[in-house]
């Protein structure tokens, strides 16, 4: 597994510098980056995508993951200093970051908020699929996990 962003990416989002003496520490941030990157890899692997993504072969998809991992870690960093505060105290941007992470996972897995399969909604343009993995295209022709893209009646014009 790999890390898709760096501490500096999280610092850019939160506007804070993380060191050995801050809360959270730079070590906490690095650990969260690794953990969240691994979670993204597991979700993509389950969807049939080869992981980890590499910037040299999948620069577009890597850039998407760099942002997605950074916002999730930034949300964790911001929430870690708010322990004991009410949910109403969480800044809107942190709530937005959390929702964007959840949406990424749902879209990669192809499920809605209720966990119902709806077909993959996110396309990582330059990512490759694992050998033997089923690829379900994101199109209106996909229902209940079945690809109906090529269904037509005999004699019907294309």
TASUL-V7063 format. One record per residue. N is the residue number from 1. RES is the residue in one small letter. OMEGA is omega in whole degrees, -180 to 180 (NA if undefined). D_CENTER is the distance of its C-alpha to the mean C-alpha in whole Angstrom. Layout:
BEGIN
{{N,RES,OMEGA,D_CENTER} {N,RES,OMEGA,D_CENTER}}
END
This chain:
BEGIN
{{1,x,-177,14} {2,x,176,14} {3,x,-174,13} {4,x,176,10} {5,x,-179,12} {6,x,179,16} {7,x,-179,18} {8,x,178,19} {9,x,178,16} {10,x,178,15} {11,x,178,19} {12,x,179,19} {13,x,-176,17} {14,x,-177,19} {15,x,-179,22} {16,x,174,23} {17,x,-179,24} {18,x,179,23} {19,x,178,26} {20,x,-177,28} {21,x,179,29} {22,x,173,27} {23,x,-6,25} {24,x,-180,22} {25,x,176,24} {26,x,176,22} {27,x,176,22} {28,x,-178,20} {29,x,180,17} {30,x,179,17} {31,x,179,17} {32,x,178,14} {33,x,179,12} {34,x,-178,13} {35,x,-178,12} {36,x,175,9} {37,x,178,8} {38,x,178,10} {39,x,177,8} {40,x,178,5} {41,x,-180,8} {42,x,179,10} {43,x,180,8} {44,x,179,8} {45,x,179,12} {46,x,179,13} {47,x,177,12} {48,x,-178,14} {49,x,177,13} {50,x,179,14} {51,x,-2,13} {52,x,174,13} {53,x,-178,12} {54,x,-176,15} {55,x,-179,16} {56,x,-178,19} {57,x,-179,18} {58,x,-174,15} {59,x,-180,15} {60,x,-180,13} {61,x,178,10} {62,x,179,11} {63,x,176,11} {64,x,-179,8} {65,x,177,6} {66,x,179,9} {67,x,-177,9} {68,x,179,5} {69,x,-179,7} {70,x,-179,10} {71,x,177,10} {72,x,179,9} {73,x,177,12} {74,x,178,14} {75,x,178,14} {76,x,-180,15} {77,x,-179,17} {78,x,-179,19} {79,x,-178,19} {80,x,179,21} {81,x,-178,24} {82,x,-178,24} {83,x,179,25} {84,x,178,28} {85,x,-179,27} {86,x,178,27} {87,x,-180,23} {88,x,-179,25} {89,x,-179,25} {90,x,-180,22} {91,x,-178,21} {92,x,-179,20} {93,x,179,17} {94,x,176,16} {95,x,179,16} {96,x,179,14} {97,x,180,11} {98,x,-179,11} {99,x,179,11} {100,x,176,8} {101,x,-180,6} {102,x,179,8} {103,x,176,8} {104,x,-179,4} {105,x,178,5} {106,x,-177,9} {107,x,177,8} {108,x,-179,7} {109,x,-180,10} {110,x,179,12} {111,x,176,13} {112,x,-177,15} {113,x,179,15} {114,x,180,18} {115,x,179,16} {116,x,-180,18} {117,x,180,17} {118,x,-177,17} {119,x,-177,16} {120,x,-178,13} {121,x,-179,12} {122,x,178,10} {123,x,175,11} {124,x,-167,11} {125,x,-174,14} {126,x,176,15} {127,x,178,13} {128,x,179,16} {129,x,177,16} {130,x,177,18} {131,x,180,22} {132,x,-180,23} {133,x,178,19} {134,x,177,20} {135,x,178,18} {136,x,-176,18} {137,x,176,18} {138,x,180,17} {139,x,178,20} {140,x,-179,22} {141,x,-179,24} {142,x,176,22} {143,x,179,23} {144,x,176,22} {145,x,180,21} {146,x,179,24} {147,x,180,24} {148,x,-177,27} {149,x,-173,26} {150,x,179,30} {151,x,173,32} {152,x,179,35} {153,x,178,39} {154,x,180,41} {155,x,-178,43} {156,x,178,40} {157,x,178,40} {158,x,NA,36}}
END
